[in-house]
Amino acid sequence: MGLCYVEPTVEVVMPDMPPVIYGKMTSDVAEELVVKHLVEHSLLDSHIFDRPAIDIVKH
């Protein structure tokens, strides 16, 4: 993936939201990610390191 400098990483894919790869995960950041992204449906901008080109994979 080329993101080993920000490991551990987490990819989150949810309906009606862009797929996002978050990096530099810690237990505190993971908790914040669950609240912001999964519950509130907003992006945790401070830890976004990539947005996969999922549309390329589908074609």
N, C-alpha and C positions, 0 to 999 in steps of 0.2 A: 504494500500500500504506500510505502514511502513516508510514513508518518511515525517511524520508530522514535523520533526525537520527542514526541508528545505522548508516548505510551504511559499508562494504558489508555486505550481508546474505546469508545462506545459508539456504535451506529444506531440511530433511532429513526425508524420509519413508521409514520402514522398517517392515516387517511387525512386528506385536506391540509397536510403540512409538508414542507420540503424534507426529503431525507437529509440528515445531518450527521456528520461525524464529529463527536466531541472528544477532546483530548485532555491530557493531564488530569485524569480522574483520580479522585481521592474519595473517601467515604463521605466527607462533607460536600464535595461537589456533586456526588451521586445523589445525595438527598435533595440538594437544590435543583438538580436536573429533573428529578421526579416531580417536584412541585411545579417548576416553571414550565417544562415541556409537556409532561404527561397530564398534569391536572389543569394548569392554566392555559395550555396551548400557546405558549409564547417561547421564543428561542432564548437560550442561555448564551448570548453573544460572546461573552468573555471566554468561552471555552470551545467555540466552533473553530475547527481546523480544516474542514473540507465539507463540500456538498457534493456527494457522488452524482455522476452523470447517469442517472438511472434511465433516462430516456434513450441513451445510446445502447444500453443493454437490451431494452425492449424491442429495438428495431432489428 
